């Protein structure tokens, strides 16, 4: 991809069956898991250490290629399933990675009370800039009419009936998984890619535009997925390589706009179907962000699988490329050549140095000296962070209490200088949080204006040895 031209790779057939070999001359960037990975080649299912506030657990399937030795950094692909799918959705991709020398991690999205899904690309933000993201925002076609049939529990009250995925933070889940993998296995941090099908593909646009993840991937390869109408955001940190595949006959996420003037593709598989950004509008936005020439050109092999061919935007900045493939005769599924296309795409792109992850966390170095695994070190670091936060909160409470005592003493001293006597008063009840009542003996000023009396009572210091027995409510 030197100077932004499309690469002229070796014939794809000559590369099959070999360990991963990049055509880009760049040294691998070892993750902090290199040299400490104890995983054997093959597939294993694991529970993520990350959990959201709701406590939902999620799993992912990890496939290490047959040449993985725990010391040689290998490319990593995060694969995101379609709506109602799970970690076992793309076994062909996992087998392909095992054979061709790249790691595959396939997580399962949050299910809430419905089905596993990914929050992104406008799936839970209707109405957007271009209005509702579906044709039936009132839910008149649901049974019973007027209900919001796909409103997940984590969303609470959905704004309209167009919402259809979890409202959990899927970007946080993906970022946590990437951190976990970089610490547990030997990854080339400059060759981390994201792919997904349908809802998983739509989620990639969220990853590319969210500051927590936008700079962490060398490229994005969505399959039959486009952002909703009004949510066609460009990549946040270009140059960002893009290889998108759509099915020519797909009626769920059609590649072509229903009306050429607005660039909106309409789901016709259902009367109240959803509204998406047309494929050409998506790639044009990415090409603009990457500084490519505005007019796409037809591409030859190996991009022209599927009979219909692919187009690409040329002379992009930083060696990136933007490719749009419409699979001739394809529907709403991955084409049989998707894995080979992804392999070719990966071999020609690396993340720019400015977007690489931060240096190895210090707690991993401490873990190595202490004999802990990288995963255990991450958990220890999380616990230590929580302890520090609690200590800071306790210190802040002490400061507040002492401040209140000094203020009360200053007020009483001022009143005493004015010749106003001070004495105790009878206990009185005060409402605590949640409306419950609590009783405490609070000192008040004997002959005071009501406002001054209230100030003195509010400044009661429970640590000063007074009669109050109820500590102040937390802020």
N, C-alpha and C positions, 0 to 999 in steps of 0.2 A: 504493500500500500504506500510505497514511497511517493512523495509529492502528491498524494491524494488520488493517484490513478488506481483503477481496479487491478488486482493482482493477476498474474498469469501463473497459476499453480501447476504443479505436476498433475498429470491425469489422476483423477480420484482413485481409479482402480489400483494404481500402483501404491497407494497409501493404505489401503485396507489391510487389516490384519497385523498392522505394525503398532508398536508403542507410539504414544502421542509425539508428533514431531512438528514443531511450528515452522512456518516459512518466514516468520518475522525474527530478525536477528536482535533479540533482546534477552538478557540474562534473566532467569527466573528470580522471583522475589519470595524467599522461603517464609512461610508463616511461622508463628511461634510454636506450632505443634510439631514441626520437623525435628526428628531425632527423639521424640518422646511418644510418638504414636504407637500404641500397642495393638491396633486393629489389624486383623488379617484380611487379605483380599477376599472379596465376596460380599454378600448382602446381609444386613442386620437391621432390625427395627429398634429404635431407641426413643425414649421419652425425653422431650425437651426439658431442660432445666428452667427455662423461662415460663412463667405463668402470668396472665393478666390479673387485674384486681378481682375479677369474678372467680378466679381459681381454676378455670378450665384447663385441663391438661391436653397436650397435643403430642403427637408422635411424628417421627420422620424415618424414612428408609434410607439407609446409607449403603452405597455400592462403591467398593474400592476395586480398581482394575487389577488384573492378574499380575501386573508388573509392580504393584505398589510395595515399597519396602520400608515406608515410614521415614525415609531420609531424603528421598528425591521429591522435590516439589512438583505436584501435578495440577493441571487445570481442574477447576470445580464448576459444575453446573447445578444451579438450584432450579428444580422443576416443580411448577405449581399446577395442580390439577384443576379440572373444570368444576363447575357448580355441582354439588352433591357427590363429588368424587372423593378420593382418598390417596394415600401414599402409594397404593399399588396400581394406579391408573395407567402408567406408561412403562410396562415391563420391557418393551423393546428398547427404550432409551437406556434403561439400566444395563441391559445386556450389551448394548452398543458401547457404552462407556467402559464396561469391564473389558471388552475386546480391544478397544482402541486407545486405552491409556488415559482416561479422564475420570474424575470422581463425580458421582451423581448423588445429590441429596434431594429426596422428594418428601416434603412435609405435608401434613394434613392440616387444612384450615380449621378455624373455630366453627363449631356446629351450633352452639347455643341450644335452642329447643327445636331446631329444624335440621338443616343439612350442612355439611362442611362447605365453607366458602371463603372468599377473600374480599376484603373491603377496599375498594379502590376504583379509580376511573369513573367516578360518579355513581357508583352502585347504591350509595346511601346518602346522596346529596341532592336529590330532586326536590323542587325544581331548581334548574341551574340557569346559566346565562341565557340559554336558548329555550327556556321554559321547561316543562315536565319532560322527563327522560323516557316516558312511555305514552302510549296512545290512550290509556285508560287510567288517568291519575286519580279518579274518584273510586275506582274499584267496582264499577257497575257490573263487570263481567265475572267477578268472583262469586262464589256460592257460600253464604248469602251475599247478595249485592251490597256494595258499600263497604265491605270489609277489606282490610289490607292483608291479603293472604300470605305474603312473604315478609312480613315485618318481624324481624328476629327479636328475641327477648333483650339482647344487649342494646337494641336501638330505642327501647322504651316506647315512645309514641312517634311513629314515622310521620313525616310531613305529608306524604301522599302514598298512593298504592304502587308507585314505581320503585320503591326501595325493595331490594331482593337479596341482600347478603347480610352477613354479620356486621355489626357496628364495632366489634372489637378492633383494636389497633393491629391490623395485619402487617403493617410496615415494621412496627416494633417487634413482632414475632419473627419476621424475616431477618431483621438486623441482629436479633439475639441468636438466631440459628447460625448466621454467618460467623458471629463471634465465637460461638461454641465450636464450630467446625475448624476455624483457623487455629484454635487452641488444642483441638483433639487429634487432628490429622495433619499430614504434611501437604499443604496447599501452596501452589504458586499464586500469591496474592495479586499478581498483575494479570492473571488469566481467570477471573471469576465471571461467569456468565449467568444470565437469567433467561429461562424459557418457560412457557406455559401454554395451556390449551384453553380456549373459551374464557371462562371466568378467570382462570389463571393467567391467560394472556392479557386480559383487560387490567389485571392487577399490576402487570409490568410497567404500565404507564404511570402508576402511582409510585412505584419504586424509583423510576427515572426522574420524577419531579419532586420527591420528598428529600429535604436536605440531609436526613439521617442515612439515606441509602444511595442517593443519586451519584455520588462519586466512587462507589465501591464496586461497580461492575464494568468490565471491559466491553460488554455489548449486551444487547437485548434481542431475543428472538421469539416474538409472539406468534402463536398459531391460531388462526380463526378467532381473533379477538381485537376489538377496537374500543377506544374510550367512548363513553356516552356523548351524545350531542351536547355541546356546551362545555365539555371537559377535555378538549384536545390540547393538553398542555405540552409544551416542548420539553426536551430534557433540560434539567436544571444546570448540569455541568457538561456542556459540549467541549470537545468532540466526543460523541457517543455513538458507537456503531449500532446499526439497526438492520435486522433481517426479518421482515414480516411476511407471513404466508396466510392467504385467504383462499377459501373454496369458491370457485366460480358459481356454483349452484347452491351455495349456503343461503338458507332462508332465515336463519336465526341471527347471525351477524353478517349480513350481506356486504360484499366488498364495494358494490356500486351504490351511488346515491340515488334515492328515489326521484329526487328533483335536482338536476345538475346545478341549479342556481344556489342551493343552500348547503350542499355537501353533506347531507344527512341520509344515512342508510336506515331503512325501517325493517324491523323484524316482522316478516309476514307469516311466520309459522303459527301465529296466534293473533286473534282479532285485536287484542289490546296490547300488541307487541311493543318492544322497546325501541328507542331511537339511538342510533350510534353514529359516530363519525365515519364517513366513507374512507376506504383504504387510501385513495389518492390524496385526500385532505390530510390524513395522518402522515404519510411519508413526505408530503410537501412541507409540513410544519417541521419535521425532523431535519429535512434537507436545509431549510432556511436556518435553523439553529446551528447546523454543522457547517454553514458557509459553503454549501455545494451550489453548483449551477442549477438554476430553477427548473430546467426541462429534463425529465428523465429520459434515458436512452435504453433501447432494447439490449439485453445482455445475452451473450452466447454461453456455451458450456463453461463451468458446470452449473450455471444458474438456471438453465432452461428446462429442467426436468418438468414433467407433467403435461407437456403438449402445448400449454398456453404461453409459456415463457415468462421471463421476469424483466423488470426494468430497474434501472439504477440511476442515481444522481451522481454526477462525476465531479472530480476536482474538489472534494470536500476537505475541510481543514484538518490538520493533524493526522492524516492517514485514515480518517474514518470513512465509512461508506453507509449509504442508505439504500436498501434494496426492497422492492415490493414485488412479491410473487403471487399471482393469482392462479391457483391450481385448476387447470382445465378439467371440467367435469367433476370437481371435488365438491363435497358438501361440508357439513359442520363437524369435521374431524381432521386429524393430522394426516397428511399424505404419506404414502409408503416411503418416500425419500426424505422425510423430515430429518431423520437422524444424520444421514450423510450430509445434508445441507448444513446442519448445525456444526458438524465436524469441520467442514470446509470453512465456515464462518469463523470458528474459534481459532483455526490455524493462522488466520491472517490479522488478528487483532490482539492488542494488549492494552491494559489501562495505562494512561499517562502518569508519569511520576507524581504530578501534582494531585492526583486522585487516589494514590495508594493509601492503605490503612496506616494508622500511627505506628510508631515503633513498638516492639514487644512490651507488653505491660510489665511493670516491675514486679508484680506479685507472681508472675510466672517464673522469673528468675529466682525469687525466694522459694518458690515451690520446688524448683529443681534442686536447690541446696538442701531443702528439707525432706526430699524424697516423695513429695506429693505429685499426683498426676495433675495435668493441666486443668482437667475438669474440676478436681477437688480444689485446686487453687482459686478457680473462678468463684466457687461457692464460698470459700473462706473470705475472699475479697468482698463478696456481697454482704456477708454477715458483719465483717468489719465496718463496712460503710453504714450499715444499719445501726451498729453500736455507736459510731461517731455521731450520727444524726440524733440519737436519743440523748447522748451526753450534751450535745449542743442545745437541745430543747430544755434539758434540766437546768443548764447554766442560765439560759434566758429566763426561766421561771424564777431563779434565785435573784437575778438582777431586778426583775419586775417587783418582787416582794420587798426588796430593800429600798427601791425607789419609792414605793407606796408608804413605807414606814417613815422615810425622811420627809415626805410631803405631809404626812399626818402630824409628825412632830412639829414641823414648821407652822402648820395651821394652829395647833393647840398653843404653841408658844405665842403666836400673834394674838390669839384670843385672851390669853392670860395677861399680856401686857395691857390689854384694853380693860382689864378688871372684870372679865367675865369668868365666873367660876365653872369648873369642869367636874363632872361626876358621872357615875354609872347610871344606866337606865335599865328598865325591865327588858327581859328577852323579848324578841319579836321574830316573826316568821318571815322568811324571804324565799322567793321562788328560785329554784335551781334550773338547770338545763332540762328541757323536755317538759317544763311546767310543774315538776314535782316541788314539794315544799320542804324546806329544811329550817331548823331552828338553831339560833346561836345567840349568845349573850354579847351584844355589841355595845361598846362604850359610846355615849353621846354627850353632847354639851348640854348642861342643865338649862341655862336661860339663853337660848340662841334663836336667831331667825331660822325658819324652816330650811332655807337653802344651805346655811352653814352647817346645821345639824346633819343634813343629808350628806354633805361633803365629808364630814368627820366620820360618819358611819361607813361610807364607801371606802375610806382609807384604812379601815381596820387591818391591822397586821396580825395574821394568825400565828406568826412565829415569834411574837414579842412577849409571849407568856400571858396573854389576855385570856378571857373566858371563852373566846370563839373556838369551836371544836371542828368546824367544817372548813376544809381547805378551799381556796378560791377556785372557781371553775376554770378549765383550760381555755386559752384564747381560741 
